[in-house]
Amino acid sequence: MGGDVSSAALLTSRSRDVAARIDHAFDLLLPVPDDARARLYEAMRHAAIGGGKRLRPLLVEATCDLFNIARESALRVGLAVECIHVYSLIHDDLPAMDDDDMRRGKPTVHKAFDEASAILAGDCLHDVAFEILADEQTHADPFVRIDLVRALALASGPAGMAGGQMMDLEAEKSRFDLATVTRLQNLKTGALIAFCVEAAAIMARIPVEARTSLHGYARDIGLAFQIADDLLDVEGDADLAGKALGKDAAAGKETFVSLLGVDRARAQAHMLVDQAKAHLHGYGAEADLLRAIADYIIERDR
Amino acid sequence: MGGDVSSAALLTSRSRDVAARIDHAFDLLLPVPDDARARLYEAMRHAAIGGGKRLRPLLVEATCDLFNIARESALRVGLAVECIHVYSLIHDDLPAMDDDDMRRGKPTVHKAFDEASAILAGDCLHDVAFEILADEQTHADPFVRIDLVRALALASGPAGMAGGQMMDLEAEKSRFDLATVTRLQNLKTGALIAFCVEAAAIMARIPVEARTSLHGYARDIGLAFQIADDLLDVEGDADLAGKALGKDAAAGKETFVSLLGVDRARAQAHMLVDQAKAHLHGYGAEADLLRAIADYIIERDR
């Protein structure tokens, strides 16, 4: 199982590099103004800077490796996805939603600030994501930019991430079967992960019919990622994870682990990662980072 | 003061027409799915359909009258702005924000559903706005669509509406002066109203330097609108308004009325409306609806 030493080293170095550039970009993007909006910007900075695996921006960059997309374009698209991801964490952590006090080892935004600031900070990062994609600095071609905007709006809205979060809230009230849990997770986490891969294909102007293997890779790692998350929720270390664990079982929610058991869930995740890498057989060393990400997704401890 | 009978009749007929088409468009846009996301869509429909003055879509259409923009494009841009407006009402009404129980004569979304559904319904309408603008049905030219996306993201984000809402929350803690209240309102309500006018200029490809009079019109009616709102908060009828009134004074917030007094605030609003109409002196009958809107803004009772 898993990748070799050089693939792990590649992942570590690229991952650190992306994380540093994303932090720097957020720092430049969100200067605290000298007016009554200061608290809003501080709340956005609290959530956006200095934390997280930055898996989504890394995935954008890894897919851009296949097509020689300009580093600046890849970073800006990764920054936009991370804005959406961070906004969703802020809102999901709210008392009315998952009611979490800790995130990435720090107090959640509504704990460090207040609920109103958290709601607005999330709303603002939501706008900033689209502002970044619409800017010509992201890509010179307006057809590309508008396709990115449309794809991100679909991935984050009711037919994507937010729709999945709604299903997740309903999961506490109903007993979902495996098909429904799979659909929930395809929306809740899969759609945004798929966008990361799709964004590179959009920038490279790959025809839609030639994106099948990339779509397959994204679907498989998205699901593997969620199964790994469910396993961590049962077996993980809350200190390493930087957030509360064991919450799904406490809430009586069905997950891949509750439905399949630990062993079958783990086997399923490994099968999905193998399948994800098989989708990349047409690519050479330029896809090594994508392969390393697939391995990492089920080997991570947080 | 005010417009004549025919201008009022024009406003009434166009306003009803826009409201009916916006309701119909929301109905088609938000079909309730047969899965665990049903409640999310029902919450969006509760907030989006059957209510409101639809001032922003009307303003888009009125400005489009100047440039012979296709009716379908104007409607879709109006629908996108209304998505943002409705999302902001849902979030602003939340207990952690303005804590309102009634809106447009109906229970607010978190009252009719629950807080989590309200947060997510707002988030989803936020995405849907950008999805609408990015779609080629809105406008054939991708340069136009991307400019619309960027302008809307700026108008709704931290440098626009959401930034203004943050200042409004801070207004309960500080004593703002007239300049700060003006800036707050220019962000909170002015930015989105200005987008409505700007959107028509973008679709007509009017050079930025030729938009000065339109920008002046938008700035003046935006401020007049807010002064009228402050006057209604003090003098209005809660049944007609369909929401609670008198909240600003109760919260100890400075408003145009608290700072200027009722008479000077009303005089200021009338001056702004006259000034707004003066910005339209270069246009003929094609600007009559814009003139009627300016008059309506300070004569409305809700």
Interface residues (C-beta under 8 A of the other chain):
Chain A: D35 A36 R37 R39 L40 Y41 M44 H91 L94 A96 M97 D114 E115 A116 S117 I119 L120 G122 D123 C124 H126 D127 V128 F130 E131 L133 A134 D135 P142 F143 R145 I146 D147 V149 R150 L152 A153 L154 S156 G157 P158 G160 A162 G163 Q165 M166 M167 L169 E170 A171 S174 F176 T180 R183 L184
Chain B: D35 A36 R37 R39 L40 Y41 M44 H91 L94 A96 M97 D114 E115 A116 S117 I119 L120 G122 D123 C124 H126 D127 V128 F130 E131 L133 A134 D135 P142 F143 R145 I146 D147 V149 R150 L152 A153 L154 S156 G157 P158 G160 A162 G163 Q165 M166 M167 L169 E170 A171 S174 F176 T180 R183 L184
